[in-house]
Amino acid sequence: MAPPSATETVTQTTPSDGFNTPSAQPAGTAPQEPKLERDATVTQGPSFPAPPKFADPYEEREYLKGRLAAAFRIFGKFGFDEGVAGHITLRDPVEPSTFWVNPFGVAFSLIKRSDLIQVDHHGNIIAGGPCRLLNKAAYLIHSAVHAARPDVTCAAHSHSIHGRSFCALGRPLDIITQDSCAFYNDHVVYEQFNGIVLAEEEGKDIAAALGNRKAALLQNHVRIECDESAVLQMLTFSSTTQGLLTRPLLTVFTWKDAAAAGRGGETVKINEEDAKMLEQFFKLN
């Protein structure tokens, strides 16, 4: 018996008329996408939610107090508290000459909105939760910063282990990672260490040294950072939003420099143009 004839199925792969050459495609057609207009293929960037707007400043106050309490919880989670040290303040939208702060002795990880206390620029507690103890250093530093910087809504002062370690070096941050660019030309080292801040002039000196910058590294002490909202404050303090809170690249930088020096080199710094571009990006985003 003769073998069966071999057969082959041929699939038509030639584009249909009008699309078989790029020049033959109608104007506005997306490349490699016949019958789809170019405008329909443009990918839109993500639209991130913006903070809510409030017509009633009392509603805004309660909202911001909730965010501030959340900031304390996050500080506690990531170890940015140290015993009774450290504080975050929030300018009150109803009475801008006052601010809300954590009560002295209450653990960051336990703070609720109802625990916060309201303080005026004379150090008087005028409202707040059941524990109305005020950390004097918190009042002296933060009242000076809020008075000198009307643009600042939130300021944070943390005694994190990385912050304390790095501040012992008395040097500014090296711009060696993308995250560190957020502080390019936007932080300062305060070299005048006078121990625990217990004098009004010391708070004013720190505020003056901070100027219009985002952060100050207090030599032999810790750091203080400020921003326009509690949320931005957490993100600034963070380093990945992984926190919300730790831009300490701090001790890590020291280790990187030491490791590089042991091999006869040094860490590679980001060039000025790129650092400035990224610093502006962080400001806008």
FIGUFI-696602 format. One record per residue (C-alpha): residue number from 1; residue in three letters; x, y, z. Coordinates in Angstrom, 2 decimals. Layout:
FIGUFI-696602
R:NUM:ALA:X:Y:Z
...
//
This chain:
FIGUFI-696602
R:1:MET:0.00:0.00:0.00
R:2:ALA:1.34:3.35:-0.92
R:3:PRO:2.19:5.61:2.07
R:4:PRO:-0.23:8.43:2.77
R:5:SER:0.63:11.76:1.25
R:6:ALA:2.38:14.22:3.62
R:7:THR:0.26:17.25:4.42
R:8:GLU:1.19:20.61:5.92
R:9:THR:-1.08:23.22:7.44
R:10:VAL:0.10:26.73:6.66
R:11:THR:-0.95:29.55:9.00
R:12:GLN:-1.46:32.92:7.39
R:13:THR:1.00:35.33:9.06
R:14:THR:0.90:38.19:6.62
R:15:PRO:-0.78:41.27:8.13
R:16:SER:-4.06:42.19:6.59
R:17:ASP:-4.16:44.79:3.87
R:18:GLY:-3.40:48.25:5.16
R:19:PHE:-1.13:46.99:7.97
R:20:ASN:1.49:44.97:6.15
R:21:THR:4.02:47.83:6.26
R:22:PRO:4.56:50.53:8.90
R:23:SER:4.07:53.28:6.35
R:24:ALA:0.73:51.77:5.33
R:25:GLN:-0.74:52.01:8.85
R:26:PRO:-3.22:54.82:9.44
R:27:ALA:-1.81:57.94:11.10
R:28:GLY:-1.87:57.75:14.89
R:29:THR:-1.75:53.95:15.04
R:30:ALA:0.38:52.59:17.88
R:31:PRO:3.58:50.80:16.76
R:32:GLN:3.15:47.00:16.68
R:33:GLU:-0.52:47.43:17.65
R:34:PRO:-2.67:47.51:14.48
R:35:LYS:-6.12:49.01:14.91
R:36:LEU:-5.14:50.59:18.29
R:37:GLU:-4.68:54.34:18.46
R:38:ARG:-1.42:55.64:19.91
R:39:ASP:-3.13:57.77:22.57
R:40:ALA:-4.85:54.70:23.98
R:41:THR:-1.50:53.05:24.69
R:42:VAL:-0.05:55.85:26.82
R:43:THR:0.42:54.60:30.38
R:44:GLN:-0.63:57.11:32.97
R:45:GLY:1.46:57.51:36.11
R:46:PRO:-0.10:56.46:39.42
R:47:SER:-2.30:59.01:41.11
R:48:PHE:-1.35:59.01:44.78
R:49:PRO:-3.93:60.11:47.33
R:50:ALA:-3.34:63.57:48.78
R:51:PRO:-3.95:64.54:52.41
R:52:PRO:-7.58:65.45:53.03
R:53:LYS:-8.66:69.09:53.07
R:54:PHE:-10.71:70.39:55.97
R:55:ALA:-13.09:73.32:56.14
R:56:ASP:-13.33:72.91:59.91
R:57:PRO:-9.98:73.38:61.74
R:58:TYR:-11.32:71.37:64.68
R:59:GLU:-11.83:68.36:62.42
R:60:GLU:-8.33:68.89:61.03
R:61:ARG:-6.96:68.97:64.58
R:62:GLU:-8.45:65.57:65.41
R:63:TYR:-7.22:64.09:62.13
R:64:LEU:-3.66:65.38:62.66
R:65:LYS:-3.59:64.23:66.28
R:66:GLY:-4.43:60.74:65.02
R:67:ARG:-1.55:60.91:62.56
R:68:LEU:0.78:62.13:65.29
R:69:ALA:-0.22:59.23:67.55
R:70:ALA:0.47:56.87:64.64
R:71:ALA:3.90:58.47:64.19
R:72:PHE:4.74:57.71:67.82
R:73:ARG:3.63:54.11:67.39
R:74:ILE:5.87:53.75:64.35
R:75:PHE:8.80:55.37:66.15
R:76:GLY:8.29:52.82:68.90
R:77:LYS:8.09:49.93:66.43
R:78:PHE:11.39:50.85:64.81
R:79:GLY:13.22:51.59:68.05
R:80:PHE:13.50:55.35:67.72
R:81:ASP:12.51:55.85:71.33
R:82:GLU:14.97:55.56:74.23
R:83:GLY:13.45:55.38:77.70
R:84:VAL:11.73:58.72:78.34
R:85:ALA:13.83:60.56:75.73
R:86:GLY:12.56:61.83:72.39
R:87:HIS:9.53:63.77:71.27
R:88:ILE:7.47:64.74:68.23
R:89:THR:5.44:67.93:68.10
R:90:LEU:2.60:69.03:65.85
R:91:ARG:1.50:72.63:65.36
R:92:ASP:-2.16:73.02:66.28
R:93:PRO:-4.31:74.16:63.30
R:94:VAL:-6.82:75.87:65.60
R:95:GLU:-4.29:77.74:67.74
R:96:PRO:-1.06:77.83:65.67
R:97:SER:0.90:79.38:68.55
R:98:THR:0.50:76.07:70.42
R:99:PHE:1.58:72.52:69.66
R:100:TRP:0.70:68.94:70.62
R:101:VAL:3.36:66.66:72.09
R:102:ASN:3.71:63.33:73.87
R:103:PRO:3.33:63.35:77.66
R:104:PHE:6.54:62.64:79.55
R:105:GLY:6.96:58.99:80.55
R:106:VAL:4.34:57.43:78.26
R:107:ALA:5.85:54.80:75.94
R:108:PHE:5.82:55.73:72.25
R:109:SER:4.35:52.35:71.31
R:110:LEU:1.32:52.93:73.55
R:111:ILE:0.44:56.54:72.75
R:112:LYS:-3.12:57.27:71.62
R:113:ARG:-4.59:60.47:70.26
R:114:SER:-6.30:61.07:73.61
R:115:ASP:-2.93:60.94:75.41
R:116:LEU:-1.40:63.92:73.62
R:117:ILE:-1.04:67.21:75.47
R:118:GLN:-1.34:70.75:74.09
R:119:VAL:1.37:73.21:75.10
R:120:ASP:1.78:76.93:74.47
R:121:HIS:5.07:78.69:73.78
R:122:HIS:5.43:79.56:77.45
R:123:GLY:5.45:75.90:78.45
R:124:ASN:1.91:75.86:79.85
R:125:ILE:-0.14:72.70:79.37
R:126:ILE:-3.56:73.94:78.28
R:127:ALA:-5.30:70.73:77.22
R:128:GLY:-4.78:67.04:76.70
R:129:GLY:-4.82:63.58:78.20
R:130:PRO:-4.73:62.36:81.79
R:131:CYS:-0.92:62.42:82.08
R:132:ARG:0.04:66.08:81.89
R:133:LEU:3.78:65.86:82.44
R:134:LEU:5.90:67.88:80.00
R:135:ASN:9.47:67.08:79.04
R:136:LYS:11.21:70.42:79.53
R:137:ALA:13.75:69.73:76.78
R:138:ALA:10.88:69.01:74.39
R:139:TYR:9.31:72.37:75.16
R:140:LEU:12.57:74.34:74.93
R:141:ILE:13.69:72.83:71.61
R:142:HIS:10.37:72.51:69.83
R:143:SER:8.87:75.82:70.89
R:144:ALA:11.98:77.56:69.50
R:145:VAL:11.79:75.61:66.21
R:146:HIS:8.06:76.24:65.75
R:147:ALA:8.48:79.93:66.56
R:148:ALA:11.40:80.35:64.14
R:149:ARG:9.82:78.27:61.35
R:150:PRO:6.16:79.16:60.65
R:151:ASP:6.31:76.71:57.71
R:152:VAL:7.00:73.77:60.00
R:153:THR:3.99:71.78:61.13
R:154:CYS:5.84:68.85:62.66
R:155:ALA:9.24:68.40:64.33
R:156:ALA:10.82:65.21:65.68
R:157:HIS:13.71:64.63:68.06
R:158:SER:14.82:61.00:68.38
R:159:HIS:17.45:59.22:70.47
R:160:SER:17.78:56.22:68.15
R:161:ILE:20.94:54.15:68.50
R:162:HIS:21.99:54.89:64.91
R:163:GLY:21.39:58.60:65.38
R:164:ARG:23.40:58.76:68.61
R:165:SER:26.24:56.77:67.07
R:166:PHE:26.51:58.93:63.98
R:167:CYS:26.17:62.22:65.84
R:168:ALA:29.25:61.30:67.87
R:169:LEU:31.26:61.82:64.67
R:170:GLY:30.34:65.50:64.38
R:171:ARG:30.07:65.31:60.60
R:172:PRO:27.32:65.76:57.99
R:173:LEU:25.87:62.86:56.03
R:174:ASP:27.82:61.60:53.05
R:175:ILE:25.71:61.70:49.90
R:176:ILE:26.41:58.12:48.86
R:177:THR:22.95:56.62:48.36
R:178:GLN:19.75:57.71:46.69
R:179:ASP:18.00:58.11:50.05
R:180:SER:20.72:60.38:51.41
R:181:CYS:20.03:62.83:48.57
R:182:ALA:16.92:63.89:50.47
R:183:PHE:19.35:65.70:52.77
R:184:TYR:21.65:67.15:50.11
R:185:ASN:22.45:70.73:51.23
R:186:ASP:19.47:70.40:53.55
R:187:HIS:20.95:69.48:56.93
R:188:VAL:23.49:70.93:59.34
R:189:VAL:25.72:69.79:62.19
R:190:TYR:25.13:71.62:65.47
R:191:GLU:28.55:71.46:67.15
R:192:GLN:27.83:73.21:70.43
R:193:PHE:26.97:70.41:72.86
R:194:ASN:25.74:71.58:76.24
R:195:GLY:24.16:68.41:77.58
R:196:ILE:20.42:68.09:78.16
R:197:VAL:18.63:71.17:76.83
R:198:LEU:17.43:72.94:79.97
R:199:ALA:17.93:76.59:78.98
R:200:GLU:15.80:78.69:76.65
R:201:GLU:18.85:80.06:74.83
R:202:GLU:20.01:76.55:73.92
R:203:GLY:16.71:75.85:72.17
R:204:LYS:16.98:79.13:70.28
R:205:ASP:20.57:78.33:69.27
R:206:ILE:19.48:74.95:67.87
R:207:ALA:16.62:76.59:65.94
R:208:ALA:19.03:79.21:64.57
R:209:ALA:21.50:76.53:63.47
R:210:LEU:18.71:74.56:61.79
R:211:GLY:17.71:77.64:59.79
R:212:ASN:15.47:76.68:56.86
R:213:ARG:16.93:73.19:56.58
R:214:LYS:15.19:69.86:56.99
R:215:ALA:17.40:68.41:59.73
R:216:ALA:20.08:69.16:62.28
R:217:LEU:22.55:66.62:63.65
R:218:LEU:23.26:67.60:67.25
R:219:GLN:26.89:66.64:67.85
R:220:ASN:27.34:64.18:70.73
R:221:HIS:23.58:64.15:71.11
R:222:VAL:21.02:63.11:68.47
R:223:ARG:19.17:64.62:65.55
R:224:ILE:16.13:66.79:65.04
R:225:GLU:14.11:66.94:61.84
R:226:CYS:11.17:69.02:60.76
R:227:ASP:8.63:69.01:57.95
R:228:GLU:5.23:70.23:56.88
R:229:SER:3.22:67.26:58.11
R:230:ALA:3.38:64.33:60.51
R:231:VAL:3.27:61.94:57.55
R:232:LEU:6.18:63.63:55.77
R:233:GLN:8.02:63.76:59.05
R:234:MET:7.74:60.01:59.39
R:235:LEU:8.83:59.44:55.81
R:236:THR:11.78:61.76:56.26
R:237:PHE:12.79:60.03:59.44
R:238:SER:12.44:56.70:57.79
R:239:SER:14.70:55.67:55.01
R:240:THR:12.52:53.43:53.13
R:241:THR:9.04:53.98:54.16
R:242:GLN:9.88:51.06:55.43
R:243:GLY:9.46:53.40:57.75
R:244:LEU:8.36:56.02:57.75
R:245:LEU:11.12:56.79:59.76
R:246:THR:14.76:56.36:59.55
R:247:ARG:16.96:58.06:57.27
R:248:PRO:19.83:56.79:59.25
R:249:LEU:22.09:55.78:56.77
R:250:LEU:23.99:56.94:59.83
R:251:THR:26.13:54.20:61.36
R:252:VAL:26.00:52.34:58.07
R:253:PHE:27.91:55.18:56.42
R:254:THR:30.64:54.89:59.03
R:255:TRP:31.03:51.18:58.41
R:256:LYS:31.15:51.70:54.65
R:257:ASP:33.85:54.34:54.95
R:258:ALA:35.89:52.19:57.33
R:259:ALA:35.62:49.17:55.04
R:260:ALA:36.61:51.21:51.99
R:261:ALA:39.53:52.86:53.81
R:262:GLY:40.86:49.45:54.83
R:263:ARG:41.23:48.67:51.13
R:264:GLY:42.88:51.98:50.38
R:265:GLY:39.75:53.59:48.95
R:266:GLU:36.67:55.49:49.97
R:267:THR:32.95:55.35:49.37
R:268:VAL:31.85:56.78:46.04
R:269:LYS:29.86:59.98:46.47
R:270:ILE:26.91:60.88:44.24
R:271:ASN:27.81:63.76:41.94
R:272:GLU:26.41:67.19:42.74
R:273:GLU:24.05:67.43:39.76
R:274:ASP:22.36:64.09:40.47
R:275:ALA:22.23:64.76:44.21
R:276:LYS:20.51:68.10:43.64
R:277:MET:18.02:66.59:41.20
R:278:LEU:17.08:63.84:43.66
R:279:GLU:16.85:66.30:46.54
R:280:GLN:14.28:68.29:44.54
R:281:PHE:12.43:65.07:43.72
R:282:PHE:12.14:64.17:47.40
R:283:LYS:10.82:67.66:48.15
R:284:LEU:8.11:67.38:45.52
R:285:ASN:7.15:63.80:46.31
//
